[in-house]
Amino acid sequence: MFKRSVQFVLVICVVTSTLWAATDSFVGDWKLDPSKSTFVDQMKVSSAGGDKYVFDFGGGPENIVVDGTDQNGAFGSLLSVTVEGPDAWKVVRKKDGRTLLTANWKLSQDGNSLTDNYTEFAPNGKSSTVNYFYKRTAAGTGFGGTWESTTPMTESVVLQIRPNDENGLSFLRAAVVLRKLKLDGKDYPVEGRDAGATLSSRRVNARTVEITNKLDGKVTRTEKIGLSPDLKTLTRTVQPTGQRDPAIYVYERQ
């Protein structure tokens, strides 16, 4: 009798979790609406004397000598910064023997803005380039200072959301897993990142999920993912710590 009762409970648990996955309103394919989305990016560059600078792209400070050599950067990467002219720097990030990104910075004549020709490389070698325009938002000289860019989105990417374990969610793009959420509010190490980088997530209610990124226990970014009342629109509001405005990503259900 006890064994049959345990089996019955197990069946109920499996059915419940299956029904939850099938009825989870977040599950589905979501296409980005560029006309309603805005990407906000902030970076900080601080002089540490001579050719030494501290870079912070949102993942914590990286101490780099601007001499074109590969140096230890955040999340196990190598970062190099090369002077290519009086008002031009080239930034390159590598990891595991391959180039992740290149960024060609050009400072304006008045020093209050800079352009960033940014190219990112996927594992399959495919590249995508975006031209960012940054404005200085805090005092500094040369490339030193706090810079912020607000760029309209142009690419209509499709975000796939699938069940993860009993009540979690997996986020994929082009069948590649971007991240897995357990939604239990606990901190978990972020795969592929340095020790100390963690992520926690929780369901606020049936239509809202909150995500918190930390580095060495300090919050570096928060994100809220919300569904519209008709469950046809999904909005991601991403707020890096210290950044004035959040990035807004609006998706429509496919």
C-alpha positions as CSV (number, residue, x, y, z in Angstrom):
1,M,0.0,0.0,0.0
2,F,2.8,2.4,0.9
3,K,4.7,1.6,-2.3
4,R,1.5,2.2,-4.4
5,S,0.9,5.5,-2.6
6,V,4.5,6.6,-3.3
7,Q,4.1,5.7,-7.0
8,F,0.8,7.6,-7.1
9,V,2.5,10.7,-5.7
10,L,5.3,10.4,-8.2
11,V,2.9,10.2,-11.1
12,I,1.0,13.3,-9.8
13,C,4.3,15.2,-9.6
14,V,5.3,14.3,-13.1
15,V,1.9,15.2,-14.5
16,T,1.9,18.5,-12.6
17,S,5.4,19.5,-13.8
18,T,4.4,18.5,-17.4
19,L,1.3,20.5,-17.3
20,W,3.2,23.5,-15.9
21,A,5.7,23.3,-18.7
22,A,2.9,23.0,-21.3
23,T,0.9,25.9,-19.9
24,D,3.8,28.3,-19.0
25,S,2.9,31.5,-20.7
26,F,6.6,32.4,-21.3
27,V,7.2,29.3,-23.5
28,G,7.2,30.0,-27.2
29,D,9.0,31.8,-30.0
30,W,9.4,35.5,-29.7
31,K,10.5,37.9,-32.5
32,L,12.2,41.2,-31.5
33,D,10.3,44.3,-32.7
34,P,13.2,46.8,-33.5
35,S,10.8,49.7,-33.8
36,K,9.9,49.4,-30.1
37,S,13.3,48.4,-28.7
38,T,16.3,50.5,-27.7
39,F,19.7,49.3,-26.7
40,V,21.5,51.4,-24.0
41,D,25.1,50.7,-23.4
42,Q,27.5,52.3,-20.9
43,M,31.2,52.0,-20.5
44,K,33.8,53.6,-18.2
45,V,37.4,54.3,-18.9
46,S,39.6,55.6,-16.1
47,S,43.3,56.6,-16.3
48,A,45.5,54.8,-13.8
49,G,48.7,56.7,-14.8
50,G,50.8,56.5,-17.9
51,D,49.5,53.9,-20.4
52,K,47.5,52.1,-17.7
53,Y,43.7,52.3,-17.8
54,V,40.8,50.7,-16.0
55,F,38.0,49.6,-18.3
56,D,34.5,48.7,-17.1
57,F,32.1,47.4,-19.8
58,G,29.6,46.2,-17.2
59,G,31.3,43.1,-16.1
60,G,33.6,44.7,-13.5
61,P,36.9,46.6,-13.8
62,E,39.7,45.4,-16.1
63,N,43.2,46.8,-15.6
64,I,44.8,47.1,-19.0
65,V,48.0,48.7,-20.3
66,V,47.3,50.3,-23.7
67,D,50.2,48.8,-25.6
68,G,48.5,46.3,-28.0
69,T,49.3,43.2,-26.0
70,D,46.9,40.5,-24.9
71,Q,46.2,40.9,-21.1
72,N,44.0,39.1,-18.6
73,G,40.5,40.4,-18.8
74,A,37.1,39.6,-17.3
75,F,35.5,36.2,-17.5
76,G,38.7,34.4,-18.5
77,S,39.2,36.4,-21.6
78,L,42.2,38.3,-23.1
79,L,41.8,42.0,-23.8
80,S,44.1,44.2,-25.8
81,V,43.9,47.9,-26.5
82,T,46.1,49.5,-29.3
83,V,46.7,53.1,-30.0
84,E,46.1,53.6,-33.8
85,G,46.3,57.4,-33.9
86,P,46.0,60.5,-31.7
87,D,42.2,59.9,-31.4
88,A,41.8,56.3,-32.3
89,W,42.0,53.0,-30.3
90,K,41.4,49.4,-31.3
91,V,39.9,47.1,-28.7
92,V,40.1,43.3,-29.2
93,R,38.7,40.6,-26.9
94,K,39.7,36.9,-27.2
95,K,39.0,33.7,-25.4
96,D,40.0,30.1,-25.9
97,G,42.1,30.9,-28.9
98,R,39.5,32.8,-30.9
99,T,38.5,36.4,-31.3
100,L,35.2,37.3,-29.7
101,L,35.0,40.9,-30.8
102,T,36.8,43.9,-32.2
103,A,36.0,47.6,-31.6
104,N,37.5,50.5,-33.4
105,W,37.1,53.7,-31.3
106,K,37.3,57.2,-32.8
107,L,37.2,60.3,-30.5
108,S,35.4,63.4,-31.8
109,Q,37.4,66.6,-32.2
110,D,35.8,68.2,-29.2
111,G,36.3,65.1,-27.1
112,N,32.7,64.8,-26.1
113,S,31.7,61.9,-28.2
114,L,33.2,58.8,-29.8
115,T,32.2,56.3,-32.5
116,D,32.6,52.6,-32.0
117,N,32.8,50.3,-35.1
118,Y,31.9,47.1,-33.2
119,T,32.2,43.6,-34.7
120,E,31.2,40.4,-32.8
121,F,32.2,36.9,-34.0
122,A,30.0,33.9,-33.4
123,P,31.5,30.4,-32.7
124,N,30.9,29.5,-36.3
125,G,32.9,32.5,-37.5
126,K,30.0,34.5,-38.6
127,S,30.3,38.2,-37.8
128,S,27.9,41.0,-37.2
129,T,28.8,44.7,-37.1
130,V,27.1,47.6,-35.4
131,N,28.2,51.3,-35.4
132,Y,27.7,52.8,-31.9
133,F,27.7,56.5,-31.1
134,Y,28.7,57.4,-27.5
135,K,28.3,60.6,-25.6
136,R,30.4,61.6,-22.6
137,T,28.2,61.7,-19.5
138,A,31.0,62.3,-16.9
139,A,34.1,64.4,-16.9
140,G,37.3,63.0,-18.3
141,T,40.0,63.6,-20.9
142,G,40.7,61.8,-24.0
143,F,39.1,58.3,-23.9
144,G,38.9,58.5,-20.2
145,G,35.4,59.1,-18.8
146,T,31.9,57.6,-18.7
147,W,30.3,57.0,-22.1
148,E,26.7,56.1,-22.9
149,S,25.2,55.0,-26.2
150,T,21.5,54.7,-27.1
151,T,21.1,52.8,-30.3
152,P,17.9,51.7,-32.1
153,M,17.7,48.0,-32.7
154,T,17.7,46.9,-36.4
155,E,17.9,43.1,-36.3
156,S,14.7,41.1,-35.9
157,V,16.1,38.2,-33.9
158,V,13.9,35.3,-32.6
159,L,14.2,34.4,-28.9
160,Q,13.1,30.9,-28.1
161,I,11.9,30.1,-24.6
162,R,11.5,26.5,-23.5
163,P,10.9,24.7,-20.2
164,N,13.9,23.9,-18.0
165,D,13.5,21.2,-15.4
166,E,10.3,21.4,-13.3
167,N,9.5,25.1,-13.3
168,G,12.5,26.8,-14.9
169,L,13.0,28.4,-18.3
170,S,15.7,28.0,-21.0
171,F,16.5,30.9,-23.4
172,L,17.8,30.0,-26.9
173,R,18.6,31.8,-30.1
174,A,19.1,29.9,-33.3
175,A,18.9,26.7,-31.2
176,V,21.9,27.8,-29.1
177,V,21.2,27.9,-25.4
178,L,21.9,31.4,-24.0
179,R,21.0,30.7,-20.4
180,K,19.0,28.4,-18.1
181,L,16.9,29.8,-15.3
182,K,15.9,27.8,-12.2
183,L,13.5,30.5,-10.9
184,D,14.1,29.7,-7.3
185,G,15.8,32.9,-6.2
186,K,19.1,31.2,-5.5
187,D,22.5,32.4,-6.8
188,Y,24.2,30.0,-9.3
189,P,27.6,30.3,-11.0
190,V,27.4,31.6,-14.5
191,E,28.8,29.1,-17.0
192,G,31.8,30.4,-18.9
193,R,32.4,33.3,-16.5
194,D,35.1,33.9,-13.9
195,A,34.7,32.7,-10.3
196,G,32.4,35.1,-8.5
197,A,30.0,35.7,-11.4
198,T,26.5,34.5,-10.4
199,L,22.9,34.7,-11.6
200,S,19.6,34.3,-9.7
201,S,16.1,34.3,-11.0
202,R,12.6,34.1,-9.6
203,R,8.9,34.4,-10.6
204,V,7.3,37.5,-9.3
205,N,4.0,36.3,-10.6
206,A,2.5,34.4,-13.6
207,R,3.5,37.1,-16.0
208,T,6.8,38.5,-14.5
209,V,10.3,37.1,-14.0
210,E,13.2,38.9,-12.3
211,I,16.9,38.1,-12.9
212,T,19.9,39.4,-11.0
213,N,23.5,39.2,-12.1
214,K,26.3,39.6,-9.5
215,L,30.1,39.6,-9.5
216,D,31.8,38.9,-6.2
217,G,28.5,39.3,-4.4
218,K,27.8,42.8,-5.9
219,V,24.9,43.3,-8.2
220,T,26.0,44.2,-11.8
221,R,22.8,44.0,-13.6
222,T,19.1,43.4,-13.0
223,E,16.5,42.3,-15.6
224,K,12.7,42.1,-15.6
225,I,10.9,40.0,-18.1
226,G,7.2,40.7,-18.4
227,L,4.2,39.5,-20.5
228,S,1.4,41.7,-21.6
229,P,-2.1,40.8,-20.3
230,D,-3.0,39.1,-23.6
231,L,0.2,37.1,-23.5
232,K,1.2,38.2,-27.0
233,T,4.0,40.7,-26.1
234,L,7.1,40.1,-24.0
235,T,9.3,42.9,-22.8
236,R,12.8,42.6,-21.3
237,T,14.0,45.6,-19.3
238,V,17.7,45.3,-18.6
239,Q,19.3,47.7,-16.1
240,P,23.1,47.6,-15.6
241,T,24.2,48.9,-12.2
242,G,25.2,52.6,-12.5
243,Q,23.7,53.1,-15.9
244,R,21.1,55.9,-16.1
245,D,18.6,54.3,-18.5
246,P,17.7,50.6,-19.1
247,A,17.8,48.8,-22.4
248,I,14.3,47.8,-23.6
249,Y,13.7,44.8,-25.8
250,V,10.1,44.2,-27.0
251,Y,9.2,40.8,-28.6
252,E,6.0,39.6,-30.3
253,R,4.8,36.0,-30.0
254,Q,5.2,34.0,-33.2
